[in-house]
Amino acid sequence: MTDSPDRIYATPQGQVADFAFNEDVVRVFPDMIKRSVPGYPTIVENIGVLASQFAQPGTPLYDLGSSLGAVTQALRRHVKADGCRVIAVDNSSAMVERCREYLHAQDSMFQELLPVDVIEADILDMEFQPCSLVAMNFTLQFVPRDQRLELLGRIRRALLPGGALILSEKLRFEDAEEHQLLTNLHIAFKRANGYSELEIAQKRSALENVMRPDSLEEHRARLKAAGFSKVVPWFQCLNFASLIALP
């Protein structure tokens, strides 16, 4: 099981297609996410650490938009509550297939990990079981804006008292100068990780119709409208952040 370097946007494309989590992306995804999202390894590992404080015995833990299962692996390493299991959900068949391979490899390296179910499904169509932890790591930004509140409301109703939603997202900023500064710094981060100007521009074009970030203020207001009582930002690196929302 080998991962390839991300060269998807390295050659000029006459018309850049909308970004999709297809087999080409799956093949390079670990390299892509590491070089594109500042703070990503820290976020993933600490989602496991944070989850261990909210996971309750005998309850499921959801990883919604699980991609290759990085968050699921962190949950399995850190959560020790008896009777918990992870439900990892993604709507990309290519992601689900590779995720199962990664988790099988994790099983061979560790003992006494939480059991996990990897499900190919659209989270907008799911009925959630009563649960103590939901992780959405850079997933909500790909959900149509007019469906985000309803989804969060269903998650809130499924969360047990004492549970939590951990939500990681790329941010936009209300202040135009702040937004431009952090956008420029993010581009500098990608340059420093070896992406060319062509790659940066073409990927930006591919994402503009499918990924629509919100501001921290919008996230906070929506989560409150969905019924969450408290929203606590716990991490930010440039224009990427992660929040804890409490029921």
N, C-alpha and C positions, 0 to 999 in steps of 0.2 A: 504494500500500500504506500505509494509515493505521491507527493504533491509537487506540482510544477510551479515555476515562477510565473508571476502574473505579467503576461505580455499581450493581453487581450486588445488593448487600445494602442499598441506600439506602432502599428502601421496605419497610414491614412485610410479612412473609410468614407466612401462617397456620401453615404447617408447613414448616420449613426443610429442604430436601432435602439429602442427602449431597453433599459437594463432588465435582465431576467435571471433568476437563479436556475440556470440551465446547466447542462453537463460541462460546458466550457468554463463557467464560473466555479462550479463545484471543484473542478480539477485544480484550480489555482486559489481557491478561497482562503486557505490559511495564510498564504503569502499576501494576498490582496488586503485582508482585514488588518493584518499586522502593520502593513506599510501605509494604510489609509486612515486608520482610526487611532489617534493618540490616546494612550492610556488603556487600550483594549485589554491587554493581559492582566492589568491591575483590576479593572472592572470585573472581569470574568472570575478571577480567583477569589475576590472579595465578595462576590455574590454568594459563593459557597459559604464563606465565613459568616456573612450576615444571615443567610438562610438558617444556619444552625441555631440562631437565637430565636427564630420564629416557628420553626418546624415543630409540629406536635405529634406525639405518638399515634400511629394508626391512621395517618392522613396522607393523601396524595400531595405531591409538589409538582406544579406545572412549569414546564419550560416552553413558552409559546413563541413560535418562530425559532425553533431550536437549531436550524441550519445543521452544522456538522456535529453538534452536541457538546460544544465547549462548556456551556453553562451546566448542562446535565452532568458532565464529568466532574465539575467542581462541586455540584450538589452531592453527588455520590461520595466524593472524598471527604466532605466536611460534615454532613448531617449524620448524626448518630442516633437520632430518636428511633425507638423501636417501632417496627411496623410501617414505616414510611416507604413510599415508592415514588419514583419520578415518572411523570407522563410527559414525554417530549413530543411536540406537535409541529409539523411543518407541511406546507402545501406543495413543496417541490419534491417530486419523486426521486430526482437525482440526489438531492440533499438527504432524503430519508434513507436511501440505499447506502450512501457513504457513511452516514451517521451510525447506522447499525454496525458497519465494519469497524469504525473507531471504537464503539462501545464494547464490541467483542474483544478487541485488542486490550482495552482497559481491564476487562474481566480477567484476562490472562496474566495481568501484572499485579493486581490487587486482590485481597481477600475481603470478604464481608462487606461488599459494596451494596448500596441500596438497589433493589430490583428496579428495572426500567421498562416501560412500554414506549416504543417509538411508533407514532401514528402519523400516517399521511392524511391530512385533513385541513380544511379551511377553518381557522379559529373563529371566523364570523358565523359559522354554522354550528358551532359546538355548544352542547349543554355541559357546563362544568360541574363536577362533583364538589361537595363540600370539601374544602382544602385549607391548608394553613399557610401555603406559600405559592405565589405566582411570580415567575420571572419573565419579563418581556425585554429582551436585549436587542435594541435597534430593530424593533418589529413594528411598533405602532406607527412609525413614520411612513411605512408602506401601506397602511390601511387608509382607505378613502376618508377624508376629514369628516364627512357627514355620517360616518359609521363608527367613529372612535368613541363617542360618548356612550352609545348603546353597548358596545363591547366592554368598556370599563365598568359600566353599571352591572353587567352580568358577572364580571369578575368580582366586583365588590360584594354582590349578593352571595357568591359562592364562598367567600373568605370567612373562616371561622373567627370568633373573637380572639384577639391575640395574634392573628396572622398578619401577613403583609404582602403587598405588591412591590416588587423591585422593578423599576422602569428605567431603562437606559435609552437615550435618544441623542441624535444630533440636534443642536439648538440653532434657532435664528434669534436675532436680538432686535428689540424694539428701537433702540437707538441706532441710527444709520451709521454713525462713525464707529461705534463699538462693533456692529455687525461686520463692517468692512475690514476693520483691524483684525478681528479673529478669523475672518475668511482668508485674509492674506497670510496670516500666520499658519493656518491649516495648509494652504498651498505650499508654503515654505517647508512645512513638515513633510509633505509628500515629495517635494524636490529632494530633500535631504535623504529620503529613503529610495532614491533612484528613479523616480518617475520623471519622464520628460514632459515638456510643455504640451506636446501633442497628446500624450496619454492623459494628462490632467484635463485638458480641454474636451477631449472626446468622451471621457467618462462623465464629466459634468453634463454634457449634452445627453448622454444615455440616461442619466438619473433624473433630469429635470421634470419629466412627466410622471415619474413613478414614486419618487421620494419627496415628500413635502414636510419639512421640519416645522415644529411649532416653537414659540418662545417659552421660556420658563414660566412666565406669567400665564400663558395659555394653558400649559400643562397643569399648573396649580389650580386654575379656575375650573378646568374640565374634571379633574380628579375630585374636587370638592362637589361639583354638580353631580358626579356619579355616586356620591355618598361617602367618600373617604373623609375621615375626621382630621387627618394630619398629613401634610406632605413635607418631607424633609430631604433636601438635596444632600447627598453624602459624598459626591465626587464630581469634579469638573476638571477637564484638561482641554484647553482651547474651547472649541465650540461643541464639545461632546460632554454629556453629563449623565449622572444616574441619580435617581430619586427613590426614596422609600415612602410608600403611601400606606397609611394605617387605616383599618376599618373603624 
